Amino acid sequence: MAFRKDDEALAAPTIPAEVRLQSTIILIVAVLSFLGAAWIMVSYAIFPNLRSFRHRLIHGLAISDCCMAFNFLCSTSMNVDGKFIGHPQRAPFCTLNGFMTQVFVIQTDYWVLTIAICTYFILAGHKKQSSWIQDHEGIILALPWVFSVLWASVGVGVVGYGDIGAWCWFTSDKVRLLVNFIPRWVIIVTMFALYAYLSYVLYTAHVRLSSLQEASPRQHVVGHTPLQWSRVSSHLEDAEGRSAVTIQRLKKVIARLMLLYPLVYAVIWSLPTAIRIYQATKDKPAPFALQTIDKASIVIQGLVDAVIYGVNETSLASWRARLSRREYPTIRGVDIRRVHTSPAVLSGYQSPRRSGRRELSSTTSNSTEPERPVRDDEASNKIELRDLRA
């Protein structure tokens, strides 16, 4: 299927007053998204307890959201000022604006997919894969940039970018549907599948932990040594008495983690996808109000990501501690490299011992290796309980 480079953009308003009105609305939404992304970035910069591996991925997502919002701020401010980006004299700016739009729109898709995959490998107990991604963090952080810049560059040479109203992008709805929207829905479905399986794994772990809490640690159990049951008992006591979160709260956190992320993306991208299909098949523009909501749904992603990934109990508690000059809240978790087949341990709600920081070997392993203090250089290999809340 061939597309003309000069296809008329059905999404672009033809009346200057509508262009200004739409750009003003998108400008406001872009400011909110910019501030939301900045919240995550500032929190990451200030608080050391928000710099785990998963938080570094979220920080990468925030950078993309911030850049995307700034790109929208540039185009909409020009339209509001009467310097319409669709004017032939501003074709170079429109091309650059469209290129940046394509880079960061699909880059945010890659970030949320990367976060989902890494979370799956770590929490589902895939020791080899989780160790690899943490050993090759630079590669993981670079992949969204490499692929997004590559695809945006292909878009410049093959199709080109033009004015669609509040910013520049692919002018053809068919191109945007095939290049952006269908891959996005594939990512959303993949996220649903990964988080649904993780929900099952962590729910099973919760059931196992509950049964261990009800059982007596001193009773004889075939296949477990007294030392292993001593460890189980100790960690159960930690979970009951010293954990910063209760099991009930963890269940709510898990529910949000497994359902909220893909569900929110599905909701905010439903209308833009429907409009793309409508305009691509009917070859006529949707009503102006719907087009404005369509664009706002795309621009608001930075704010949505900030709410989903950045506004949580750990970050809020860190800010409260910062303002009141108290110690930052931290919860030391599990060394993923030492956990083999124990998802119950991964979601076992551990807390630091008062006698010192320690790690837990897999309770399902027959090893009797004693616990040892955790070195500072191993901190990057930990998954912290607060990651589940992010």
WOPEJO-V756819 format. One record per run of one state. SS is the DSSP state (@ for helix, = for strand, . for the rest). FROM is the first residue (numbers start at 1). TO is the last residue. If there is no record, write none. Layout:
{{SS;FROM;TO} {SS;FROM;TO}}
//
This chain:
{{.;1;15} {@;16;46} {.;47;47} {@;48;50} {.;51;52} {@;53;80} {.;81;87} {@;88;123} {.;124;126} {@;127;135} {.;136;136} {@;137;158} {.;159;161} {=;162;163} {.;164;167} {=;168;169} {.;170;172} {@;173;214} {.;215;225} {@;226;242} {.;243;246} {@;247;268} {.;269;269} {@;270;282} {.;283;287} {@;288;299} {.;300;300} {@;301;310} {.;311;312} {@;313;324} {.;325;333} {=;334;335} {@;336;338} {.;339;342} {@;343;346} {.;347;352} {=;353;353} {.;354;355} {=;356;356} {.;357;357} {=;358;358} {.;359;372} {=;373;373} {.;374;375} {@;376;381} {=;382;383} {.;384;384} {@;385;389} {.;390;390}}
//
